[in-house]
Amino acid sequence: MKRKIVGTTDRPRLSVFRSNKMLYAQIIDDQKGITLVSEKGKDGKEVGLTLAEAAKEKKVKKIVFDKSGYTYHGKIEAIAKGAREGGLDF
């Protein structure tokens, strides 16, 4: 059984989605039901870096990483590394 990852106001959730052509990442406050920041692109590290920069503007520093059932490898790992390099803590 998979655990459901839930973001709070203090630690919103970074959710990722991978299509055949694009990568999508968004930071979501599940308690309020709103998306704080979203990014899309083809390069995982670049998506993570730009997402982290946008999150800094919204004063978000700590997050919970939700890989949406994908293996932590390749593009998903690149998004996480880019977000960490950009200053997000998880």
Secondary structure, 3 states (H helix, E strand, C coil): CCCCCCCCCCCCEEEEEECCCCEEEEEEECCCCEEEEEEEECCHHHHHHHHHHHHHHCCCCECEEECCCCCCCCHHHHHHHHHHHCCCEC
